[in-house]
């Protein structure tokens, strides 16, 4: 009996009070966030025509968004580890909505760049605070499931962004398409302010946690953490560039109208992307019970399996473009939930906001801050097919990084109690 008492594991609570409300509201806001992000790719042929821009200049819009995103990430990460995050999320949501309303009055390329930069600050703030809060609400073995649910908003929001942007832009002008995400974003900001609670941080760390000197630099020597964010950056380089230019590809290469291209991109992303996100989350949840490396194996397979159908989409016959696109999207989204769970599980509770800030900074600095502009430059010099296809090499690199990183995967603690009562 004495031996049993010594070896017994301390029970962990699966979820804190208010966790479900937080998950629903934050997922809804993430959904609106991605609607907004993918409206521009849907209408960028209209924007290009109105402002007489090159593909290089169109790619620069995303670059300015990412510069602001990356510059604000360390600041928001620092704030998130020391202060209550609920009200900072509300402010971020209102900023996103305000910038979308502002877009209706944009009549110059410089104003459009400013709008994208301000949007980057809002998105960086929300992405860091929301993921860290959900990690505090749920135990380690529940985070893959929870973050998979949270990230279901990515394909669904992106799909609606393409669809709403393309259709509304075609019928009423591209500026009006941005209002599609401005109104629900403002409503969600109010709902979060009224109904969402601030979670107690793990290990009884208070809201004003103090991170000891040098702990941020220690992330650089955390091999599990570095593998998750570097692999994710390599995936984001390819995915970010392709998502910006795919609607234009369908219009230029396959001859679709803007509205028709949006009608293709929307269903493909919502069906294949949502399917990939759900299947990847379930696969990682099942596999995690057999090995702690599952949160790295699933993203590795996701990256490698996406390459062949993507090549078929860009360089194959036009009749197979949609098939290749659908399969590539499905495989890419397999790793979305698991890779975020891997990042959060690799670090200590009191530095989760900073860890997520490091992830966002890395995946955008090395990923989609560069690829849309690179694709635009290659497209201006040669063609859009070659521009898109050139980014796929990083998907292979991502697969290798994730497989190597699996060697350093931390042990996953499994909860043994029911969720805490409200």
TIVONU-225305 format. One record per residue (C-alpha): residue number from 1; residue in three letters; chain; x, y, z. Coordinates in steps of 0.02 Angstrom, whole numbers. Layout:
  pos  code  unit       u       v       w
  NUM   Ala     A       X       Y       Z
...
//
This chain:
  pos  code  unit       u       v       w
    1   Unk     A       0       0       0
    2   Unk     A     142     118      40
    3   Unk     A     222      80    -127
    4   Unk     A      58     113    -216
    5   Unk     A      36     279    -129
    6   Unk     A     210     333    -180
    7   Unk     A     190     288    -362
    8   Unk     A      12     347    -386
    9   Unk     A      -3     491    -508
   10   Unk     A     -81     652    -453
   11   Unk     A    -250     671    -537
   12   Unk     A    -267     809    -665
   13   Unk     A    -424     904    -705
   14   Unk     A    -482     894    -886
   15   Unk     A    -558    1066    -900
   16   Unk     A    -585    1220    -794
   17   Unk     A    -750    1307    -764
   18   Unk     A    -803    1411    -913
   19   Unk     A    -695    1312   -1034
   20   Unk     A    -837    1266   -1154
   21   Unk     A    -898    1446   -1165
   22   Unk     A    -720    1505   -1200
   23   Unk     A    -695    1371   -1333
   24   Unk     A    -856    1416   -1423
   25   Unk     A    -827    1605   -1421
   26   Unk     A    -642    1596   -1466
   27   Unk     A    -674    1472   -1606
   28   Unk     A    -811    1586   -1674
   29   Unk     A    -691    1734   -1670
   30   Unk     A    -557    1631   -1755
   31   Unk     A    -685    1590   -1889
   32   Unk     A    -718    1775   -1920
   33   Unk     A    -530    1808   -1915
   34   Unk     A    -501    1689   -2061
   35   Unk     A    -649    1753   -2158
   36   Unk     A    -562    1920   -2158
   37   Unk     A    -391    1852   -2203
   38   Unk     A    -452    1765   -2361
   39   Unk     A    -565    1901   -2431
   40   Unk     A    -417    1990   -2512
   41   Unk     A    -357    1838   -2612
   42   Unk     A    -535    1820   -2677
   43   Unk     A    -543    2000   -2741
   44   Unk     A    -361    2039   -2778
   45   Unk     A    -385    2032   -2967
   46   Unk     A    -509    2176   -2946
   47   Unk     A    -388    2268   -2831
   48   Unk     A    -246    2240   -2954
   49   Unk     A    -351    2310   -3096
   50   Unk     A    -412    2464   -3001
   51   Unk     A    -241    2515   -2935
   52   Unk     A    -145    2454   -3090
   53   Unk     A     -29    2344   -2985
   54   Unk     A      97    2210   -3029
   55   Unk     A      93    2039   -2950
   56   Unk     A     245    2092   -2850
   57   Unk     A     146    2237   -2775
   58   Unk     A      -2    2124   -2735
   59   Unk     A     118    2010   -2642
   60   Unk     A     182    2161   -2545
   61   Unk     A      10    2186   -2465
   62   Unk     A      32    2021   -2375
   63   Unk     A     212    2068   -2334
   64   Unk     A     157    2226   -2242
   65   Unk     A      24    2127   -2150
   66   Unk     A     156    2003   -2093
   67   Unk     A     284    2136   -2044
   68   Unk     A     158    2213   -1924
   69   Unk     A     104    2040   -1868
   70   Unk     A     283    1990   -1826
   71   Unk     A     331    2156   -1747
   72   Unk     A     184    2151   -1627
   73   Unk     A     199    1965   -1581
   74   Unk     A     338    1983   -1450
   75   Unk     A     245    2127   -1367
   76   Unk     A      79    2036   -1360
   77   Unk     A     165    1879   -1299
   78   Unk     A     247    1976   -1157
   79   Unk     A      80    2055   -1110
   80   Unk     A     -12    1889   -1118
   81   Unk     A     103    1807    -991
   82   Unk     A      81    1948    -865
   83   Unk     A     -94    2018    -879
   84   Unk     A    -274    1954    -901
   85   Unk     A    -301    1911   -1084
   86   Unk     A    -490    1925   -1098
   87   Unk     A    -495    2114   -1120
   88   Unk     A    -346    2112   -1237
   89   Unk     A    -442    1989   -1346
   90   Unk     A    -591    2106   -1346
   91   Unk     A    -480    2252   -1401
   92   Unk     A    -402    2144   -1538
   93   Unk     A    -574    2092   -1602
   94   Unk     A    -632    2273   -1609
   95   Unk     A    -473    2323   -1700
   96   Unk     A    -504    2189   -1832
   97   Unk     A    -682    2247   -1859
   98   Unk     A    -631    2429   -1865
   99   Unk     A    -501    2397   -2000
  100   Unk     A    -629    2306   -2106
  101   Unk     A    -749    2452   -2094
  102   Unk     A    -604    2567   -2139
  103   Unk     A    -573    2469   -2299
  104   Unk     A    -732    2541   -2374
  105   Unk     A    -645    2711   -2381
  106   Unk     A    -479    2651   -2454
  107   Unk     A    -438    2733   -2621
  108   Unk     A    -248    2721   -2631
  109   Unk     A    -120    2582   -2628
  110   Unk     A     -31    2659   -2477
  111   Unk     A    -195    2661   -2378
  112   Unk     A    -223    2479   -2422
  113   Unk     A     -49    2438   -2356
  114   Unk     A     -87    2532   -2195
  115   Unk     A    -250    2438   -2175
  116   Unk     A    -159    2271   -2193
  117   Unk     A     -25    2321   -2068
  118   Unk     A    -155    2369   -1936
  119   Unk     A    -247    2207   -1968
  120   Unk     A     -86    2113   -1934
  121   Unk     A     -75    2187   -1759
  122   Unk     A    -252    2131   -1719
  123   Unk     A    -230    1956   -1786
  124   Unk     A     -65    1929   -1696
  125   Unk     A    -143    1982   -1531
  126   Unk     A    -294    1870   -1547
  127   Unk     A    -197    1717   -1606
  128   Unk     A     -75    1724   -1461
  129   Unk     A    -199    1759   -1323
  130   Unk     A    -333    1636   -1380
  131   Unk     A    -220    1483   -1395
  132   Unk     A    -136    1516   -1228
  133   Unk     A    -303    1538   -1140
  134   Unk     A    -370    1374   -1208
  135   Unk     A    -212    1286   -1148
  136   Unk     A    -249    1352    -973
  137   Unk     A    -429    1294    -981
  138   Unk     A    -388    1115   -1034
  139   Unk     A    -266     978    -978
  140   Unk     A    -123     917   -1087
  141   Unk     A    -208     765   -1162
  142   Unk     A    -361     870   -1208
  143   Unk     A    -267    1008   -1299
  144   Unk     A    -251     919   -1466
  145   Unk     A    -440     894   -1470
  146   Unk     A    -477    1071   -1413
  147   Unk     A    -353    1154   -1531
  148   Unk     A    -419    1046   -1673
  149   Unk     A    -593    1117   -1639
  150   Unk     A    -520    1292   -1626
  151   Unk     A    -428    1269   -1791
  152   Unk     A    -580    1200   -1882
  153   Unk     A    -616    1386   -1901
  154   Unk     A    -468    1402   -2020
  155   Unk     A    -535    1302   -2169
  156   Unk     A    -716    1352   -2137
  157   Unk     A    -674    1536   -2115
  158   Unk     A    -555    1535   -2264
  159   Unk     A    -688    1453   -2372
  160   Unk     A    -819    1582   -2325
  161   Unk     A    -691    1720   -2349
  162   Unk     A    -658    1663   -2527
  163   Unk     A    -843    1637   -2562
  164   Unk     A    -907    1799   -2483
  165   Unk     A    -763    1901   -2553
  166   Unk     A    -781    1835   -2729
  167   Unk     A    -970    1845   -2741
  168   Unk     A    -997    2009   -2648
  169   Unk     A    -847    2088   -2734
  170   Unk     A    -910    2034   -2906
  171   Unk     A   -1086    2101   -2877
  172   Unk     A   -1061    2252   -2764
  173   Unk     A    -878    2300   -2774
  174   Unk     A    -727    2231   -2682
  175   Unk     A    -735    2358   -2538
  176   Unk     A    -906    2299   -2483
  177   Unk     A    -844    2120   -2467
  178   Unk     A    -741    2165   -2313
  179   Unk     A    -897    2216   -2218
  180   Unk     A    -941    2030   -2216
  181   Unk     A    -822    2002   -2070
  182   Unk     A    -831    2174   -1988
  183   Unk     A   -1006    2159   -1915
  184   Unk     A    -993    1983   -1839
  185   Unk     A    -822    2025   -1769
  186   Unk     A    -891    2173   -1672
  187   Unk     A   -1036    2067   -1606
  188   Unk     A    -917    1931   -1546
  189   Unk     A    -809    2059   -1457
  190   Unk     A    -962    2107   -1353
  191   Unk     A   -1006    1925   -1318
  192   Unk     A    -828    1886   -1261
  193   Unk     A    -830    2038   -1147
  194   Unk     A    -994    1984   -1066
  195   Unk     A    -985    1795   -1056
  196   Unk     A    -804    1733   -1061
  197   Unk     A    -704    1705    -901
  198   Unk     A    -518    1728    -873
  199   Unk     A    -443    1557    -830
  200   Unk     A    -329    1523    -682
  201   Unk     A    -160    1481    -755
  202   Unk     A     -80    1311    -732
  203   Unk     A      20    1275    -574
  204   Unk     A     -73    1416    -486
  205   Unk     A      25    1545    -582
  206   Unk     A     -67    1710    -559
  207   Unk     A    -116    1832    -694
  208   Unk     A      40    1935    -657
  209   Unk     A     162    1793    -678
  210   Unk     A     345    1838    -674
  211   Unk     A     455    1748    -798
  212   Unk     A     631    1731    -735
  213   Unk     A     777    1803    -832
  214   Unk     A     836    1698    -977
  215   Unk     A     681    1587    -991
  216   Unk     A     634    1658   -1161
  217   Unk     A     807    1618   -1229
  218   Unk     A     788    1443   -1161
  219   Unk     A     655    1413   -1294
  220   Unk     A     794    1413   -1422
  221   Unk     A     870    1260   -1339
  222   Unk     A     703    1171   -1322
  223   Unk     A     717    1046   -1466
  224   Unk     A     535     990   -1459
  225   Unk     A     475    1170   -1467
  226   Unk     A     596    1221   -1605
  227   Unk     A     550    1071   -1712
  228   Unk     A     365    1110   -1700
  229   Unk     A     383    1293   -1749
  230   Unk     A     515    1270   -1884
  231   Unk     A     416    1129   -1964
  232   Unk     A     260    1236   -1955
  233   Unk     A     355    1382   -2035
  234   Unk     A     405    1274   -2182
  235   Unk     A     224    1220   -2208
  236   Unk     A     164    1400   -2191
  237   Unk     A     287    1460   -2324
  238   Unk     A     202    1350   -2452
  239   Unk     A      23    1359   -2388
  240   Unk     A      26    1547   -2362
  241   Unk     A      88    1584   -2536
  242   Unk     A     -30    1462   -2620
  243   Unk     A    -183    1526   -2526
  244   Unk     A    -148    1705   -2582
  245   Unk     A    -130    1661   -2765
  246   Unk     A    -243    1509   -2795
  247   Unk     A    -400    1607   -2841
  248   Unk     A    -298    1710   -2965
  249   Unk     A    -226    1547   -3035
  250   Unk     A    -401    1481   -3068
  251   Unk     A    -450    1641   -3157
  252   Unk     A    -292    1662   -3262
  253   Unk     A    -247    1481   -3302
  254   Unk     A    -416    1393   -3299
  255   Unk     A    -519    1538   -3364
  256   Unk     A    -645    1552   -3221
  257   Unk     A    -730    1716   -3177
  258   Unk     A    -698    1790   -3004
  259   Unk     A    -868    1730   -2943
  260   Unk     A    -842    1556   -3016
  261   Unk     A    -667    1542   -2941
  262   Unk     A    -738    1591   -2771
  263   Unk     A    -875    1460   -2795
  264   Unk     A    -739    1328   -2818
  265   Unk     A    -619    1385   -2682
  266   Unk     A    -755    1398   -2549
  267   Unk     A    -823    1220   -2559
  268   Unk     A    -650    1143   -2587
  269   Unk     A    -578    1225   -2431
  270   Unk     A    -728    1195   -2319
  271   Unk     A    -747    1011   -2368
  272   Unk     A    -566     959   -2393
  273   Unk     A    -494    1078   -2262
  274   Unk     A    -624    1038   -2130
  275   Unk     A    -610     853   -2169
  276   Unk     A    -421     859   -2153
  277   Unk     A    -428     956   -1990
  278   Unk     A    -551     836   -1910
  279   Unk     A    -466     677   -1974
  280   Unk     A    -295     742   -1922
  281   Unk     A    -357     784   -1748
  282   Unk     A    -440     615   -1724
  283   Unk     A    -287     524   -1792
  284   Unk     A    -171     618   -1674
  285   Unk     A    -288     589   -1526
  286   Unk     A    -291     401   -1559
  287   Unk     A    -105     390   -1600
  288   Unk     A     -57     490   -1444
  289   Unk     A    -121     348   -1335
  290   Unk     A      10     236   -1415
  291   Unk     A     155     357   -1431
  292   Unk     A     198     532   -1372
  293   Unk     A     273     565   -1544
  294   Unk     A     104     569   -1630
  295   Unk     A      88     758   -1622
  296   Unk     A     244     766   -1734
  297   Unk     A     209     615   -1844
  298   Unk     A      40     679   -1904
  299   Unk     A     107     850   -1962
  300   Unk     A     253     761   -2047
  301   Unk     A     138     648   -2147
  302   Unk     A      25     797   -2181
  303   Unk     A     165     896   -2264
  304   Unk     A     235     753   -2368
  305   Unk     A      69     686   -2430
  306   Unk     A      15     859   -2491
  307   Unk     A     156     876   -2619
  308   Unk     A     102     753   -2757
  309   Unk     A     -78     819   -2775
  310   Unk     A     -15     999   -2768
  311   Unk     A     103     963   -2914
  312   Unk     A     -44     887   -3008
  313   Unk     A    -146    1044   -2974
  314   Unk     A     -14    1166   -3038
  315   Unk     A      65    1069   -3181
  316   Unk     A     -61     935   -3228
  317   Unk     A    -203     946   -3354
  318   Unk     A    -339    1073   -3318
  319   Unk     A    -467     935   -3296
  320   Unk     A    -373     876   -3140
  321   Unk     A    -340    1047   -3062
  322   Unk     A    -485    1039   -2940
  323   Unk     A    -450     858   -2894
  324   Unk     A    -268     897   -2857
  325   Unk     A    -316    1053   -2759
  326   Unk     A    -443     959   -2653
  327   Unk     A    -322     820   -2606
  328   Unk     A    -181     943   -2568
  329   Unk     A    -294    1047   -2455
  330   Unk     A    -354     890   -2364
  331   Unk     A    -177     830   -2328
  332   Unk     A    -110    1002   -2280
  333   Unk     A    -244    1025   -2147
  334   Unk     A    -212     856   -2066
  335   Unk     A     -76     932   -1959
  336   Unk     A    -159    1095   -1905
  337   Unk     A    -224    1044   -1733
  338   Unk     A     -81     926   -1685
  339   Unk     A      59    1049   -1724
  340   Unk     A     -16    1183   -1611
  341   Unk     A     -41    1056   -1472
  342   Unk     A     141    1002   -1493
  343   Unk     A     199    1182   -1473
  344   Unk     A     100    1212   -1314
  345   Unk     A     144    1044   -1235
  346   Unk     A     329    1076   -1264
  347   Unk     A     339    1227   -1147
  348   Unk     A     304    1271    -966
  349   Unk     A     132    1342    -923
  350   Unk     A     194    1513    -870
  351   Unk     A     272    1553   -1039
  352   Unk     A     136    1490   -1157
  353   Unk     A      90    1662   -1225
  354   Unk     A     273    1697   -1260
  355   Unk     A     292    1525   -1339
  356   Unk     A     144    1557   -1453
  357   Unk     A     215    1728   -1495
  358   Unk     A     378    1642   -1542
  359   Unk     A     282    1520   -1651
  360   Unk     A     185    1656   -1741
  361   Unk     A     341    1761   -1765
  362   Unk     A     437    1613   -1837
  363   Unk     A     305    1541   -1952
  364   Unk     A     273    1712   -2029
  365   Unk     A     453    1776   -2033
  366   Unk     A     513    1616   -2118
  367   Unk     A     346    1573   -2198
  368   Unk     A     205    1673   -2275
  369   Unk     A     284    1844   -2254
  370   Unk     A     398    1799   -2398
  371   Unk     A     309    1673   -2509
  372   Unk     A     166    1779   -2581
  373   Unk     A     289    1912   -2640
  374   Unk     A     409    1779   -2705
  375   Unk     A     269    1698   -2805
  376   Unk     A     221    1870   -2873
  377   Unk     A     400    1905   -2927
  378   Unk     A     415    1736   -3014
  379   Unk     A     245    1762   -3094
  380   Unk     A     295    1933   -3162
  381   Unk     A     456    1861   -3234
  382   Unk     A     394    1690   -3294
  383   Unk     A     219    1627   -3248
  384   Unk     A     104    1591   -3101
  385   Unk     A     117    1402   -3119
  386   Unk     A     304    1407   -3086
  387   Unk     A     281    1532   -2946
  388   Unk     A     160    1420   -2853
  389   Unk     A     255    1259   -2884
  390   Unk     A     420    1332   -2823
  391   Unk     A     355    1340   -2644
  392   Unk     A     323    1153   -2627
  393   Unk     A     504    1113   -2585
  394   Unk     A     472    1181   -2410
  395   Unk     A     334    1052   -2382
  396   Unk     A     464     915   -2400
  397   Unk     A     580    1009   -2282
  398   Unk     A     436    1020   -2157
  399   Unk     A     408     833   -2161
  400   Unk     A     592     801   -2121
  401   Unk     A     592     928   -1978
  402   Unk     A     437     852   -1897
  403   Unk     A     505     674   -1909
  404   Unk     A     669     728   -1830
  405   Unk     A     577     829   -1698
  406   Unk     A     476     676   -1646
  407   Unk     A     633     612   -1559
  408   Unk     A     616     752   -1432
  409   Unk     A     427     746   -1404
  410   Unk     A     384     771   -1219
  411   Unk     A     279     645   -1125
  412   Unk     A      93     681   -1132
  413   Unk     A       7     681    -962
  414   Unk     A    -166     602    -969
  415   Unk     A    -308     671    -863
  416   Unk     A    -402     549    -753
  417   Unk     A    -541     657    -681
  418   Unk     A    -701     726    -752
  419   Unk     A    -708     911    -799
  420   Unk     A    -719    1029    -653
  421   Unk     A    -892    1092    -611
  422   Unk     A    -936    1272    -644
//
